[in-house]
Amino acid sequence: MRLNKIGLLFILFAIFSSCGLEDDKEAALRIFTRDFDFNVSEHEWQAGFADYPADPADSTLFELRHAYTEPIESKLTKRSVMLSGKNVNRDLFMFLKKKIENLQPNTDYTITFTVELASDLNESLPISGGAVYLKAGASHTEPKSLIEAGKYTMNIDKGNGESAGEDMILLGDLFTASANTGYALVTRNNAMANSRYVARTNSNGELWLIIGTDASSEGTTKVFYTRVSVVFSAS
């Protein structure tokens, strides 16, 4: 009889422990955090450009560049992902994208973005029209720059300039608070309640993250992304 009682207690303990593990696993799926420190690596983020002419004779004027830089190249004390382009048409969009897996399939996630980058735009310096805006978003399909009507255009709705789109929200402009010229780190996020962003995963539990700069000013935009942190909360 004593052995039977011990056996029963062991079974009950195993059941409750299993339930606890399942609860922990479910919680991990419902709240999912990813932090990408570009000083460590590029973390397989892919670069792209849009809103510029498809004709090579015209597109070369935009001087598009992407590189994973060493500290000495970026004038920072750490490695970073550099994107650069000459805003000939005051409309250039430069972006990074990354596929996230292991989320719950066909599920709405509230997403909080925190992006750190180095910018040399200073409000005290003259700038030719407009500004440069930072945007972030997510899509259940891969964001791509496709040729349409002789121009490279995004296949998602990113909005234009400071206006948000269905797939991307505005995190702010790239003006630094530094009184000095040169590059300074800026951090932008959508942690405020009025900046709530929701995206739905595909049937495989995947989302493509996208962050980028949307320019409405002339001249060269050159930024160094140093870190991207993202928190997913299942609805």
C-alpha positions as CSV (number, residue, x, y, z in Angstrom):
1,M,0.0,0.0,0.0
2,R,2.8,2.4,0.8
3,L,4.4,1.7,-2.6
4,N,1.1,2.5,-4.3
5,K,0.8,5.8,-2.5
6,I,4.4,6.7,-3.4
7,G,3.7,5.8,-7.0
8,L,0.5,7.9,-7.1
9,L,2.4,10.9,-5.6
10,F,5.1,10.5,-8.3
11,I,2.5,10.4,-11.1
12,L,0.8,13.5,-9.7
13,F,4.1,15.3,-9.4
14,A,5.0,14.4,-13.0
15,I,1.6,15.7,-14.3
16,F,1.9,19.0,-12.5
17,S,5.5,19.4,-13.6
18,S,4.5,18.7,-17.2
19,C,1.7,21.3,-16.9
20,G,4.2,23.8,-15.6
21,L,6.6,23.2,-18.5
22,E,3.7,23.5,-21.0
23,D,2.7,26.8,-19.3
24,D,6.3,28.1,-19.5
25,K,6.5,27.1,-23.1
26,E,3.2,28.8,-23.9
27,A,4.3,32.0,-22.1
28,A,7.6,31.9,-24.1
29,L,5.6,31.8,-27.3
30,R,3.3,34.6,-26.3
31,I,6.1,37.0,-25.2
32,F,9.1,36.8,-27.5
33,T,12.1,39.1,-27.4
34,R,14.9,39.5,-29.8
35,D,17.9,41.7,-29.4
36,F,20.4,42.3,-32.3
37,D,23.7,44.0,-31.3
38,F,25.4,44.8,-34.6
39,N,28.7,45.1,-32.7
40,V,28.6,41.3,-32.4
41,S,27.5,40.5,-36.0
42,E,25.2,41.5,-38.8
43,H,22.7,38.9,-37.6
44,E,21.6,38.1,-41.2
45,W,19.8,41.4,-41.6
46,Q,19.5,42.2,-45.4
47,A,19.8,45.7,-46.9
48,G,17.7,47.2,-49.6
49,F,16.7,50.5,-51.3
50,A,13.5,51.8,-52.9
51,D,11.9,54.9,-54.4
52,Y,14.6,55.5,-57.0
53,P,14.7,55.0,-60.8
54,A,15.3,51.5,-62.2
55,D,17.3,52.9,-65.2
56,P,21.0,52.4,-64.4
57,A,21.8,55.7,-66.0
58,D,19.7,57.4,-63.3
59,S,20.1,55.1,-60.4
60,T,23.9,55.5,-60.3
61,L,23.3,59.2,-59.3
62,F,22.0,57.9,-56.0
63,E,25.3,56.4,-54.9
64,L,23.7,53.6,-52.9
65,R,26.0,51.8,-50.5
66,H,25.7,49.1,-47.8
67,A,28.5,47.8,-45.5
68,Y,29.1,46.1,-42.2
69,T,31.7,48.5,-40.8
70,E,34.5,48.2,-38.4
71,P,34.8,50.9,-35.7
72,I,37.4,52.9,-37.5
73,E,35.2,53.1,-40.6
74,S,32.1,54.3,-38.8
75,K,33.8,56.8,-36.5
76,L,32.1,54.8,-33.6
77,T,33.6,52.6,-31.0
78,K,31.8,49.6,-32.2
79,R,30.8,47.8,-35.4
80,S,27.6,48.8,-37.2
81,V,25.5,48.3,-40.3
82,M,26.0,51.3,-42.7
83,L,23.4,52.4,-45.3
84,S,24.1,55.4,-47.5
85,G,22.4,57.1,-50.4
86,K,22.2,60.4,-52.2
87,N,18.6,61.7,-52.1
88,V,18.4,63.1,-55.6
89,N,14.6,63.0,-55.6
90,R,13.9,63.7,-51.9
91,D,12.2,60.3,-51.8
92,L,14.9,57.6,-51.2
93,F,14.0,54.7,-48.8
94,M,16.9,52.7,-47.3
95,F,16.0,49.6,-45.3
96,L,17.1,46.5,-43.4
97,K,14.9,43.4,-43.1
98,K,15.1,40.2,-41.1
99,K,12.9,37.1,-40.9
100,I,11.8,36.0,-37.4
101,E,10.7,32.4,-36.8
102,N,9.2,30.3,-34.0
103,L,6.3,32.6,-33.3
104,Q,2.7,31.3,-33.0
105,P,1.2,30.8,-36.5
106,N,-1.7,33.0,-37.7
107,T,-1.4,35.2,-34.6
108,D,-1.6,38.9,-34.0
109,Y,1.5,40.3,-32.2
110,T,1.8,43.7,-30.6
111,I,5.4,44.7,-31.5
112,T,7.6,47.2,-29.7
113,F,10.7,48.4,-31.6
114,T,13.8,50.1,-30.2
115,V,16.3,51.2,-32.8
116,E,19.7,52.7,-32.0
117,L,21.8,54.3,-34.8
118,A,24.4,57.0,-35.4
119,S,23.2,60.1,-37.3
120,D,25.1,63.3,-38.3
121,L,21.9,65.3,-38.8
122,N,21.7,68.3,-36.5
123,E,18.8,70.6,-36.2
124,S,21.1,73.6,-35.9
125,L,22.7,72.8,-39.3
126,P,21.1,73.9,-42.6
127,I,19.3,71.1,-44.5
128,S,17.8,71.3,-48.0
129,G,14.1,70.8,-47.4
130,G,12.3,68.2,-45.2
131,A,14.0,65.7,-43.0
132,V,14.9,62.0,-42.7
133,Y,12.5,59.8,-40.9
134,L,12.9,56.4,-39.2
135,K,10.2,53.8,-39.7
136,A,9.7,50.2,-38.5
137,G,7.2,47.5,-39.3
138,A,6.6,43.8,-39.9
139,S,5.0,41.7,-42.6
140,H,4.0,38.1,-42.9
141,T,5.5,38.1,-46.4
142,E,9.0,39.2,-47.3
143,P,9.3,43.0,-48.0
144,K,10.9,43.5,-51.4
145,S,11.9,46.4,-53.7
146,L,10.3,45.7,-57.1
147,I,10.3,47.5,-60.4
148,E,7.0,49.2,-61.1
149,A,6.5,51.9,-63.8
150,G,10.3,52.3,-64.2
151,K,11.0,52.8,-60.5
152,Y,12.0,50.6,-57.6
153,T,9.0,50.5,-55.2
154,M,8.3,48.5,-52.0
155,N,5.8,45.7,-52.2
156,I,4.5,46.7,-48.7
157,D,2.8,49.9,-47.6
158,K,5.5,51.9,-45.8
159,G,3.9,55.3,-46.2
160,N,5.8,58.2,-47.5
161,G,8.1,60.7,-45.8
162,E,6.8,61.4,-42.3
163,S,3.5,59.6,-43.0
164,A,3.1,56.1,-41.8
165,G,1.8,53.3,-43.9
166,E,-0.3,50.2,-43.2
167,D,2.8,48.1,-42.7
168,M,5.2,50.6,-41.1
169,I,5.0,53.2,-38.4
170,L,7.0,56.4,-37.8
171,L,9.5,56.2,-34.9
172,G,10.7,59.8,-35.4
173,D,13.2,61.8,-37.3
174,L,17.0,61.5,-37.3
175,F,18.0,64.9,-35.8
176,T,20.4,64.5,-33.0
177,A,20.3,66.3,-29.6
178,S,24.1,66.9,-29.8
179,A,25.2,70.6,-30.1
180,N,28.3,69.4,-31.9
181,T,28.7,68.5,-35.6
182,G,29.5,64.9,-36.5
183,Y,27.9,61.6,-35.7
184,A,25.9,61.0,-32.5
185,L,23.9,58.1,-31.3
186,V,20.1,58.4,-31.3
187,T,17.5,56.0,-30.0
188,R,13.9,55.8,-31.3
189,N,11.0,53.5,-30.3
190,N,7.3,53.1,-30.3
191,A,6.9,52.4,-26.6
192,M,4.2,55.1,-26.2
193,A,0.7,53.8,-26.1
194,N,-0.4,55.9,-29.1
195,S,2.2,54.1,-31.2
196,R,0.9,50.6,-30.7
197,Y,1.8,48.4,-33.7
198,V,0.2,45.0,-34.5
199,A,1.2,42.5,-37.2
200,R,0.0,39.0,-37.9
201,T,2.2,36.0,-38.5
202,N,1.9,33.6,-41.4
203,S,0.9,29.9,-41.1
204,N,4.5,29.0,-40.3
205,G,4.7,31.4,-37.3
206,E,7.0,33.8,-39.2
207,L,7.2,37.6,-39.5
208,W,9.6,39.8,-41.6
209,L,10.9,42.8,-39.6
210,I,11.8,45.9,-41.5
211,I,13.4,49.2,-40.4
212,G,14.4,52.0,-42.6
213,T,14.8,55.7,-43.4
214,D,12.4,57.7,-45.5
215,A,14.0,60.9,-46.8
216,S,12.2,64.1,-47.8
217,S,15.3,66.2,-48.0
218,E,18.1,66.5,-50.6
219,G,21.7,65.5,-50.1
220,T,23.4,62.3,-48.8
221,T,21.9,60.3,-46.0
222,K,24.4,58.0,-44.2
223,V,23.4,56.2,-41.1
224,F,25.1,53.5,-38.9
225,Y,22.7,51.0,-37.2
226,T,24.2,49.8,-34.0
227,R,21.3,47.9,-32.3
228,V,17.7,46.8,-32.9
229,S,15.6,45.3,-30.1
230,V,12.1,43.9,-30.6
231,V,9.5,42.6,-28.2
232,F,6.6,40.6,-29.5
233,S,3.4,40.1,-27.4
234,A,0.7,37.8,-28.7
235,S,-2.8,39.3,-28.6
